[in-house]
Amino acid sequence: MNDTQMRRAPSQKRSRERVDAILANATEMIAQTGSDALRMSELAQRTGISIGSLYQYFPDKSAVVHALAERCNEESRACIAEGLSTVTSMEDLGNAFGALIDTYYAIFLAEPVIRDIWSAVQADGALRAMEVEESRRNGALLGARLKALRPAADPAKIDATALLVMHLGEATMRLAVSVERTEGDALVDAYKRMAIRDMTAL
């Protein structure tokens, strides 16, 4: 385990509830003042636990951000798996992929705390490695569907394309929400066109 991860995984109901409370309070604090201002002592106080109890689960702020990001990742991964589950043609894939990107973009626009969490991930080298691994997991989901639709295509080419499509999707979201809405919408639309064109060309 590295210092960006939870120190102790909760196994009992009471421990899971305590971790949930810690992360819920951390989310509220980040929404109010941003992740840069998050302080472990304040988080412990707000959760109603001692700083020692907090450190039993999270060694530092990076570990809290890691846990929040991982929860976002799990939800995103489940959404991707569900969105791709009924795809039976390349046309279906294009429609499903476009819908997934639109949903993800809407979440980024509606939830500033998610944008702040991902900004914190980008600022931390250890956490950036987690983002790459998540792109690989999501790329594997997309790649599996592409291989079923394009059985004659080079599997290595499919894997590379799927990984790149998913990783660039994250970068597109961050760019889109950092500019004016009209430009952001255009960037997301351009990304969808490029990604679908590259997948269709396999």
Rosetta constraint file for C-alpha pairs under 8 A:
AtomPair CA 1 CA 5 HARMONIC 6.55 0.50
AtomPair CA 1 CA 7 HARMONIC 7.80 0.50
AtomPair CA 3 CA 7 HARMONIC 7.80 0.50
AtomPair CA 3 CA 59 HARMONIC 6.50 0.50
AtomPair CA 3 CA 60 HARMONIC 7.38 0.50
AtomPair CA 3 CA 62 HARMONIC 7.55 0.50
AtomPair CA 3 CA 63 HARMONIC 6.49 0.50
AtomPair CA 4 CA 59 HARMONIC 7.83 0.50
AtomPair CA 4 CA 60 HARMONIC 7.52 0.50
AtomPair CA 4 CA 62 HARMONIC 5.15 0.50
AtomPair CA 4 CA 63 HARMONIC 4.11 0.50
AtomPair CA 4 CA 64 HARMONIC 7.79 0.50
AtomPair CA 4 CA 66 HARMONIC 6.11 0.50
AtomPair CA 4 CA 126 HARMONIC 6.94 0.50
AtomPair CA 4 CA 127 HARMONIC 6.99 0.50
AtomPair CA 5 CA 58 HARMONIC 7.23 0.50
AtomPair CA 5 CA 59 HARMONIC 7.96 0.50
AtomPair CA 5 CA 62 HARMONIC 7.77 0.50
AtomPair CA 5 CA 63 HARMONIC 4.74 0.50
AtomPair CA 5 CA 64 HARMONIC 7.80 0.50
AtomPair CA 5 CA 66 HARMONIC 6.33 0.50
AtomPair CA 5 CA 67 HARMONIC 7.08 0.50
AtomPair CA 6 CA 57 HARMONIC 5.51 0.50
AtomPair CA 6 CA 58 HARMONIC 4.99 0.50
AtomPair CA 6 CA 59 HARMONIC 7.08 0.50
AtomPair CA 6 CA 63 HARMONIC 5.77 0.50
AtomPair CA 6 CA 64 HARMONIC 7.53 0.50
AtomPair CA 6 CA 67 HARMONIC 7.16 0.50
AtomPair CA 7 CA 55 HARMONIC 7.71 0.50
AtomPair CA 7 CA 56 HARMONIC 6.27 0.50
AtomPair CA 7 CA 57 HARMONIC 4.83 0.50
AtomPair CA 7 CA 58 HARMONIC 5.44 0.50
AtomPair CA 7 CA 59 HARMONIC 6.25 0.50
AtomPair CA 8 CA 56 HARMONIC 6.49 0.50
AtomPair CA 8 CA 57 HARMONIC 4.96 0.50
AtomPair CA 8 CA 58 HARMONIC 7.61 0.50
AtomPair CA 9 CA 57 HARMONIC 7.12 0.50
AtomPair CA 10 CA 15 HARMONIC 5.03 0.50
AtomPair CA 10 CA 16 HARMONIC 5.02 0.50
AtomPair CA 10 CA 19 HARMONIC 7.27 0.50
AtomPair CA 11 CA 15 HARMONIC 6.59 0.50
AtomPair CA 11 CA 16 HARMONIC 6.70 0.50
AtomPair CA 12 CA 16 HARMONIC 6.21 0.50
AtomPair CA 13 CA 17 HARMONIC 6.10 0.50
AtomPair CA 14 CA 18 HARMONIC 6.21 0.50
AtomPair CA 15 CA 19 HARMONIC 6.24 0.50
AtomPair CA 16 CA 20 HARMONIC 6.11 0.50
AtomPair CA 17 CA 21 HARMONIC 6.14 0.50
AtomPair CA 18 CA 22 HARMONIC 6.19 0.50
AtomPair CA 19 CA 23 HARMONIC 6.17 0.50
AtomPair CA 19 CA 57 HARMONIC 7.52 0.50
AtomPair CA 20 CA 24 HARMONIC 5.98 0.50
AtomPair CA 21 CA 25 HARMONIC 6.11 0.50
AtomPair CA 21 CA 47 HARMONIC 6.47 0.50
AtomPair CA 22 CA 26 HARMONIC 6.10 0.50
AtomPair CA 22 CA 43 HARMONIC 7.19 0.50
AtomPair CA 22 CA 44 HARMONIC 7.59 0.50
AtomPair CA 22 CA 47 HARMONIC 5.92 0.50
AtomPair CA 22 CA 54 HARMONIC 7.96 0.50
AtomPair CA 23 CA 27 HARMONIC 6.05 0.50
AtomPair CA 23 CA 64 HARMONIC 7.15 0.50
AtomPair CA 23 CA 67 HARMONIC 7.82 0.50
AtomPair CA 23 CA 68 HARMONIC 6.83 0.50
AtomPair CA 24 CA 28 HARMONIC 6.39 0.50
AtomPair CA 25 CA 29 HARMONIC 6.16 0.50
AtomPair CA 25 CA 43 HARMONIC 6.85 0.50
AtomPair CA 25 CA 46 HARMONIC 6.95 0.50
AtomPair CA 25 CA 47 HARMONIC 6.51 0.50
AtomPair CA 26 CA 30 HARMONIC 6.07 0.50
AtomPair CA 26 CA 38 HARMONIC 7.53 0.50
AtomPair CA 26 CA 43 HARMONIC 6.47 0.50
AtomPair CA 26 CA 64 HARMONIC 7.67 0.50
AtomPair CA 27 CA 31 HARMONIC 6.09 0.50
AtomPair CA 27 CA 68 HARMONIC 7.82 0.50
AtomPair CA 27 CA 113 HARMONIC 6.91 0.50
AtomPair CA 28 CA 32 HARMONIC 6.25 0.50
AtomPair CA 29 CA 33 HARMONIC 6.07 0.50
AtomPair CA 29 CA 34 HARMONIC 7.00 0.50
AtomPair CA 29 CA 35 HARMONIC 7.77 0.50
AtomPair CA 29 CA 38 HARMONIC 6.72 0.50
AtomPair CA 29 CA 43 HARMONIC 7.97 0.50
AtomPair CA 30 CA 34 HARMONIC 4.16 0.50
AtomPair CA 30 CA 35 HARMONIC 4.92 0.50
AtomPair CA 30 CA 37 HARMONIC 7.61 0.50
AtomPair CA 30 CA 38 HARMONIC 6.58 0.50
AtomPair CA 30 CA 113 HARMONIC 6.16 0.50
AtomPair CA 30 CA 116 HARMONIC 7.39 0.50
AtomPair CA 31 CA 112 HARMONIC 6.75 0.50
AtomPair CA 31 CA 113 HARMONIC 4.91 0.50
AtomPair CA 33 CA 37 HARMONIC 6.07 0.50
AtomPair CA 33 CA 38 HARMONIC 7.59 0.50
AtomPair CA 34 CA 38 HARMONIC 6.89 0.50
AtomPair CA 34 CA 113 HARMONIC 7.54 0.50
AtomPair CA 34 CA 116 HARMONIC 6.40 0.50
AtomPair CA 35 CA 116 HARMONIC 6.48 0.50
AtomPair CA 35 CA 117 HARMONIC 6.86 0.50
AtomPair CA 35 CA 120 HARMONIC 6.76 0.50
AtomPair CA 36 CA 120 HARMONIC 7.83 0.50
AtomPair CA 38 CA 42 HARMONIC 7.66 0.50
AtomPair CA 38 CA 43 HARMONIC 7.45 0.50
AtomPair CA 38 CA 61 HARMONIC 7.33 0.50
AtomPair CA 39 CA 43 HARMONIC 6.16 0.50
AtomPair CA 39 CA 61 HARMONIC 7.32 0.50
AtomPair CA 40 CA 44 HARMONIC 6.14 0.50
AtomPair CA 40 CA 51 HARMONIC 7.30 0.50
AtomPair CA 40 CA 54 HARMONIC 7.84 0.50
AtomPair CA 40 CA 60 HARMONIC 7.13 0.50
AtomPair CA 40 CA 61 HARMONIC 6.57 0.50
AtomPair CA 41 CA 45 HARMONIC 6.26 0.50
AtomPair CA 41 CA 51 HARMONIC 5.98 0.50
AtomPair CA 42 CA 46 HARMONIC 6.01 0.50
AtomPair CA 43 CA 47 HARMONIC 6.09 0.50
AtomPair CA 44 CA 48 HARMONIC 6.10 0.50
AtomPair CA 44 CA 49 HARMONIC 5.25 0.50
AtomPair CA 44 CA 50 HARMONIC 5.85 0.50
AtomPair CA 44 CA 51 HARMONIC 5.41 0.50
AtomPair CA 44 CA 54 HARMONIC 6.06 0.50
AtomPair CA 45 CA 49 HARMONIC 6.10 0.50
AtomPair CA 45 CA 50 HARMONIC 6.98 0.50
AtomPair CA 45 CA 51 HARMONIC 7.70 0.50
AtomPair CA 49 CA 53 HARMONIC 6.26 0.50
AtomPair CA 49 CA 54 HARMONIC 6.89 0.50
AtomPair CA 50 CA 54 HARMONIC 6.44 0.50
AtomPair CA 51 CA 55 HARMONIC 6.23 0.50
AtomPair CA 52 CA 56 HARMONIC 6.37 0.50
AtomPair CA 53 CA 57 HARMONIC 7.20 0.50
AtomPair CA 54 CA 58 HARMONIC 6.10 0.50
AtomPair CA 54 CA 59 HARMONIC 7.92 0.50
AtomPair CA 55 CA 59 HARMONIC 4.96 0.50
AtomPair CA 55 CA 60 HARMONIC 7.22 0.50
AtomPair CA 58 CA 63 HARMONIC 5.55 0.50
AtomPair CA 58 CA 64 HARMONIC 6.20 0.50
AtomPair CA 59 CA 63 HARMONIC 6.41 0.50
AtomPair CA 60 CA 64 HARMONIC 6.86 0.50
AtomPair CA 61 CA 65 HARMONIC 6.33 0.50
AtomPair CA 62 CA 66 HARMONIC 5.98 0.50
AtomPair CA 62 CA 124 HARMONIC 7.91 0.50
AtomPair CA 62 CA 127 HARMONIC 7.86 0.50
AtomPair CA 63 CA 67 HARMONIC 6.22 0.50
AtomPair CA 64 CA 68 HARMONIC 6.32 0.50
AtomPair CA 65 CA 69 HARMONIC 6.00 0.50
AtomPair CA 65 CA 117 HARMONIC 6.48 0.50
AtomPair CA 65 CA 120 HARMONIC 7.37 0.50
AtomPair CA 65 CA 121 HARMONIC 7.45 0.50
AtomPair CA 66 CA 70 HARMONIC 6.01 0.50
AtomPair CA 66 CA 121 HARMONIC 7.65 0.50
AtomPair CA 66 CA 127 HARMONIC 6.73 0.50
AtomPair CA 67 CA 71 HARMONIC 6.28 0.50
AtomPair CA 68 CA 72 HARMONIC 6.44 0.50
AtomPair CA 68 CA 117 HARMONIC 7.47 0.50
AtomPair CA 69 CA 73 HARMONIC 6.12 0.50
AtomPair CA 69 CA 117 HARMONIC 6.56 0.50
AtomPair CA 69 CA 118 HARMONIC 7.23 0.50
AtomPair CA 69 CA 121 HARMONIC 7.88 0.50
AtomPair CA 70 CA 74 HARMONIC 6.13 0.50
AtomPair CA 71 CA 75 HARMONIC 6.37 0.50
AtomPair CA 72 CA 76 HARMONIC 6.13 0.50
AtomPair CA 72 CA 114 HARMONIC 7.99 0.50
AtomPair CA 73 CA 77 HARMONIC 5.96 0.50
AtomPair CA 73 CA 134 HARMONIC 7.09 0.50
AtomPair CA 74 CA 78 HARMONIC 6.20 0.50
AtomPair CA 75 CA 79 HARMONIC 6.23 0.50
AtomPair CA 76 CA 80 HARMONIC 6.19 0.50
AtomPair CA 77 CA 81 HARMONIC 6.14 0.50
AtomPair CA 77 CA 137 HARMONIC 7.98 0.50
AtomPair CA 77 CA 138 HARMONIC 6.37 0.50
AtomPair CA 78 CA 82 HARMONIC 6.13 0.50
AtomPair CA 79 CA 83 HARMONIC 6.00 0.50
AtomPair CA 79 CA 100 HARMONIC 7.76 0.50
AtomPair CA 80 CA 84 HARMONIC 6.14 0.50
AtomPair CA 80 CA 100 HARMONIC 6.89 0.50
AtomPair CA 80 CA 138 HARMONIC 7.45 0.50
AtomPair CA 80 CA 141 HARMONIC 7.65 0.50
AtomPair CA 81 CA 85 HARMONIC 5.97 0.50
AtomPair CA 81 CA 141 HARMONIC 6.63 0.50
AtomPair CA 82 CA 86 HARMONIC 7.75 0.50
AtomPair CA 83 CA 87 HARMONIC 7.94 0.50
AtomPair CA 83 CA 96 HARMONIC 6.01 0.50
AtomPair CA 83 CA 97 HARMONIC 7.62 0.50
AtomPair CA 83 CA 100 HARMONIC 6.84 0.50
AtomPair CA 84 CA 93 HARMONIC 7.13 0.50
AtomPair CA 84 CA 96 HARMONIC 6.48 0.50
AtomPair CA 84 CA 97 HARMONIC 7.66 0.50
AtomPair CA 84 CA 142 HARMONIC 7.54 0.50
AtomPair CA 84 CA 145 HARMONIC 7.28 0.50
AtomPair CA 87 CA 92 HARMONIC 5.24 0.50
AtomPair CA 87 CA 93 HARMONIC 5.63 0.50
AtomPair CA 87 CA 96 HARMONIC 7.35 0.50
AtomPair CA 87 CA 145 HARMONIC 7.66 0.50
AtomPair CA 88 CA 92 HARMONIC 6.29 0.50
AtomPair CA 88 CA 93 HARMONIC 7.49 0.50
AtomPair CA 88 CA 149 HARMONIC 7.18 0.50
AtomPair CA 89 CA 93 HARMONIC 6.23 0.50
AtomPair CA 89 CA 149 HARMONIC 6.41 0.50
AtomPair CA 90 CA 94 HARMONIC 6.17 0.50
AtomPair CA 90 CA 149 HARMONIC 6.88 0.50
AtomPair CA 90 CA 200 HARMONIC 6.69 0.50
AtomPair CA 91 CA 95 HARMONIC 6.32 0.50
AtomPair CA 92 CA 96 HARMONIC 5.97 0.50
AtomPair CA 93 CA 97 HARMONIC 5.81 0.50
AtomPair CA 94 CA 98 HARMONIC 6.05 0.50
AtomPair CA 94 CA 196 HARMONIC 5.77 0.50
AtomPair CA 95 CA 99 HARMONIC 6.20 0.50
AtomPair CA 96 CA 100 HARMONIC 6.20 0.50
AtomPair CA 97 CA 101 HARMONIC 6.28 0.50
AtomPair CA 97 CA 192 HARMONIC 7.92 0.50
AtomPair CA 97 CA 196 HARMONIC 7.81 0.50
AtomPair CA 98 CA 102 HARMONIC 6.20 0.50
AtomPair CA 98 CA 192 HARMONIC 6.17 0.50
AtomPair CA 99 CA 103 HARMONIC 6.15 0.50
AtomPair CA 100 CA 104 HARMONIC 6.15 0.50
AtomPair CA 101 CA 105 HARMONIC 6.03 0.50
AtomPair CA 101 CA 169 HARMONIC 7.78 0.50
AtomPair CA 101 CA 188 HARMONIC 7.88 0.50
AtomPair CA 101 CA 192 HARMONIC 7.48 0.50
AtomPair CA 102 CA 106 HARMONIC 6.15 0.50
AtomPair CA 103 CA 107 HARMONIC 6.34 0.50
AtomPair CA 104 CA 108 HARMONIC 6.32 0.50
AtomPair CA 104 CA 173 HARMONIC 7.99 0.50
AtomPair CA 105 CA 109 HARMONIC 6.22 0.50
AtomPair CA 105 CA 173 HARMONIC 6.24 0.50
AtomPair CA 105 CA 188 HARMONIC 7.90 0.50
AtomPair CA 106 CA 110 HARMONIC 6.07 0.50
AtomPair CA 107 CA 111 HARMONIC 5.82 0.50
AtomPair CA 108 CA 112 HARMONIC 6.74 0.50
AtomPair CA 108 CA 114 HARMONIC 6.43 0.50
AtomPair CA 108 CA 115 HARMONIC 6.25 0.50
AtomPair CA 108 CA 173 HARMONIC 7.26 0.50
AtomPair CA 108 CA 177 HARMONIC 7.18 0.50
AtomPair CA 109 CA 177 HARMONIC 6.56 0.50
AtomPair CA 111 CA 115 HARMONIC 7.07 0.50
AtomPair CA 112 CA 116 HARMONIC 6.32 0.50
AtomPair CA 113 CA 117 HARMONIC 6.16 0.50
AtomPair CA 114 CA 118 HARMONIC 6.30 0.50
AtomPair CA 115 CA 119 HARMONIC 6.18 0.50
AtomPair CA 115 CA 174 HARMONIC 7.32 0.50
AtomPair CA 116 CA 120 HARMONIC 6.23 0.50
AtomPair CA 117 CA 121 HARMONIC 6.28 0.50
AtomPair CA 118 CA 122 HARMONIC 6.21 0.50
AtomPair CA 119 CA 123 HARMONIC 6.38 0.50
AtomPair CA 120 CA 124 HARMONIC 6.48 0.50
AtomPair CA 121 CA 125 HARMONIC 7.76 0.50
AtomPair CA 121 CA 127 HARMONIC 5.14 0.50
AtomPair CA 121 CA 128 HARMONIC 5.76 0.50
AtomPair CA 121 CA 131 HARMONIC 7.77 0.50
AtomPair CA 122 CA 127 HARMONIC 7.10 0.50
AtomPair CA 122 CA 128 HARMONIC 5.67 0.50
AtomPair CA 123 CA 128 HARMONIC 7.78 0.50
AtomPair CA 124 CA 128 HARMONIC 6.22 0.50
AtomPair CA 125 CA 129 HARMONIC 6.76 0.50
AtomPair CA 126 CA 130 HARMONIC 7.12 0.50
AtomPair CA 127 CA 131 HARMONIC 6.70 0.50
AtomPair CA 128 CA 132 HARMONIC 6.54 0.50
AtomPair CA 129 CA 133 HARMONIC 6.38 0.50
AtomPair CA 130 CA 134 HARMONIC 6.19 0.50
AtomPair CA 131 CA 135 HARMONIC 6.25 0.50
AtomPair CA 132 CA 136 HARMONIC 6.36 0.50
AtomPair CA 132 CA 167 HARMONIC 7.34 0.50
AtomPair CA 133 CA 137 HARMONIC 6.39 0.50
AtomPair CA 134 CA 138 HARMONIC 6.20 0.50
AtomPair CA 135 CA 139 HARMONIC 5.75 0.50
AtomPair CA 135 CA 163 HARMONIC 6.15 0.50
AtomPair CA 135 CA 166 HARMONIC 5.67 0.50
AtomPair CA 135 CA 167 HARMONIC 5.22 0.50
AtomPair CA 136 CA 140 HARMONIC 6.03 0.50
AtomPair CA 136 CA 163 HARMONIC 5.74 0.50
AtomPair CA 136 CA 166 HARMONIC 7.99 0.50
AtomPair CA 137 CA 141 HARMONIC 6.59 0.50
AtomPair CA 138 CA 142 HARMONIC 6.42 0.50
AtomPair CA 138 CA 163 HARMONIC 7.45 0.50
AtomPair CA 138 CA 166 HARMONIC 6.49 0.50
AtomPair CA 139 CA 143 HARMONIC 5.77 0.50
AtomPair CA 139 CA 159 HARMONIC 7.09 0.50
AtomPair CA 139 CA 162 HARMONIC 4.72 0.50
AtomPair CA 139 CA 163 HARMONIC 4.33 0.50
AtomPair CA 139 CA 164 HARMONIC 7.65 0.50
AtomPair CA 139 CA 165 HARMONIC 7.48 0.50
AtomPair CA 139 CA 166 HARMONIC 5.75 0.50
AtomPair CA 140 CA 144 HARMONIC 5.98 0.50
AtomPair CA 140 CA 159 HARMONIC 7.11 0.50
AtomPair CA 140 CA 162 HARMONIC 7.11 0.50
AtomPair CA 140 CA 163 HARMONIC 7.31 0.50
AtomPair CA 141 CA 145 HARMONIC 6.68 0.50
AtomPair CA 142 CA 146 HARMONIC 6.27 0.50
AtomPair CA 142 CA 162 HARMONIC 5.88 0.50
AtomPair CA 143 CA 147 HARMONIC 6.05 0.50
AtomPair CA 143 CA 158 HARMONIC 5.99 0.50
AtomPair CA 143 CA 159 HARMONIC 5.57 0.50
AtomPair CA 143 CA 162 HARMONIC 5.32 0.50
AtomPair CA 143 CA 163 HARMONIC 7.90 0.50
AtomPair CA 144 CA 148 HARMONIC 6.41 0.50
AtomPair CA 145 CA 149 HARMONIC 6.37 0.50
AtomPair CA 146 CA 150 HARMONIC 5.78 0.50
AtomPair CA 146 CA 158 HARMONIC 6.98 0.50
AtomPair CA 146 CA 199 HARMONIC 7.76 0.50
AtomPair CA 147 CA 151 HARMONIC 5.28 0.50
AtomPair CA 147 CA 153 HARMONIC 7.33 0.50
AtomPair CA 147 CA 155 HARMONIC 6.85 0.50
AtomPair CA 147 CA 158 HARMONIC 7.06 0.50
AtomPair CA 150 CA 202 HARMONIC 7.26 0.50
AtomPair CA 153 CA 157 HARMONIC 7.63 0.50
AtomPair CA 153 CA 158 HARMONIC 7.28 0.50
AtomPair CA 153 CA 202 HARMONIC 6.31 0.50
AtomPair CA 154 CA 158 HARMONIC 6.36 0.50
AtomPair CA 155 CA 159 HARMONIC 6.14 0.50
AtomPair CA 156 CA 160 HARMONIC 6.21 0.50
AtomPair CA 157 CA 161 HARMONIC 6.09 0.50
AtomPair CA 157 CA 202 HARMONIC 7.86 0.50
AtomPair CA 158 CA 162 HARMONIC 5.98 0.50
AtomPair CA 158 CA 202 HARMONIC 7.10 0.50
AtomPair CA 159 CA 163 HARMONIC 6.11 0.50
AtomPair CA 160 CA 164 HARMONIC 6.14 0.50
AtomPair CA 161 CA 165 HARMONIC 6.00 0.50
AtomPair CA 161 CA 198 HARMONIC 7.62 0.50
AtomPair CA 161 CA 199 HARMONIC 7.23 0.50
AtomPair CA 162 CA 166 HARMONIC 6.25 0.50
AtomPair CA 162 CA 199 HARMONIC 7.91 0.50
AtomPair CA 163 CA 167 HARMONIC 6.09 0.50
AtomPair CA 164 CA 168 HARMONIC 5.86 0.50
AtomPair CA 165 CA 169 HARMONIC 6.08 0.50
AtomPair CA 165 CA 195 HARMONIC 6.05 0.50
AtomPair CA 166 CA 170 HARMONIC 6.79 0.50
AtomPair CA 167 CA 171 HARMONIC 6.73 0.50
AtomPair CA 168 CA 172 HARMONIC 5.98 0.50
AtomPair CA 169 CA 173 HARMONIC 6.29 0.50
AtomPair CA 169 CA 191 HARMONIC 7.51 0.50
AtomPair CA 170 CA 174 HARMONIC 6.48 0.50
AtomPair CA 171 CA 175 HARMONIC 6.24 0.50
AtomPair CA 172 CA 176 HARMONIC 5.90 0.50
AtomPair CA 172 CA 187 HARMONIC 7.23 0.50
AtomPair CA 172 CA 188 HARMONIC 6.65 0.50
AtomPair CA 172 CA 191 HARMONIC 7.18 0.50
AtomPair CA 173 CA 177 HARMONIC 6.27 0.50
AtomPair CA 173 CA 188 HARMONIC 7.31 0.50
AtomPair CA 174 CA 178 HARMONIC 6.40 0.50
AtomPair CA 175 CA 179 HARMONIC 6.77 0.50
AtomPair CA 175 CA 184 HARMONIC 7.32 0.50
AtomPair CA 176 CA 180 HARMONIC 7.89 0.50
AtomPair CA 176 CA 181 HARMONIC 7.53 0.50
AtomPair CA 176 CA 183 HARMONIC 7.23 0.50
AtomPair CA 176 CA 184 HARMONIC 3.94 0.50
AtomPair CA 176 CA 185 HARMONIC 6.93 0.50
AtomPair CA 176 CA 187 HARMONIC 6.26 0.50
AtomPair CA 176 CA 188 HARMONIC 6.74 0.50
AtomPair CA 177 CA 181 HARMONIC 7.21 0.50
AtomPair CA 177 CA 184 HARMONIC 6.16 0.50
AtomPair CA 178 CA 184 HARMONIC 7.74 0.50
AtomPair CA 179 CA 183 HARMONIC 6.49 0.50
AtomPair CA 179 CA 184 HARMONIC 5.93 0.50
AtomPair CA 180 CA 184 HARMONIC 6.05 0.50
AtomPair CA 181 CA 185 HARMONIC 6.04 0.50
AtomPair CA 182 CA 186 HARMONIC 6.40 0.50
AtomPair CA 183 CA 187 HARMONIC 6.19 0.50
AtomPair CA 184 CA 188 HARMONIC 6.28 0.50
AtomPair CA 185 CA 189 HARMONIC 6.22 0.50
AtomPair CA 186 CA 190 HARMONIC 6.10 0.50
AtomPair CA 187 CA 191 HARMONIC 6.14 0.50
AtomPair CA 188 CA 192 HARMONIC 6.24 0.50
AtomPair CA 189 CA 193 HARMONIC 6.32 0.50
AtomPair CA 190 CA 194 HARMONIC 6.22 0.50
AtomPair CA 191 CA 195 HARMONIC 5.99 0.50
AtomPair CA 192 CA 196 HARMONIC 5.98 0.50
AtomPair CA 193 CA 197 HARMONIC 5.98 0.50
AtomPair CA 194 CA 198 HARMONIC 6.16 0.50
AtomPair CA 195 CA 199 HARMONIC 6.20 0.50
AtomPair CA 196 CA 200 HARMONIC 5.99 0.50
AtomPair CA 197 CA 201 HARMONIC 6.17 0.50
AtomPair CA 198 CA 202 HARMONIC 6.75 0.50
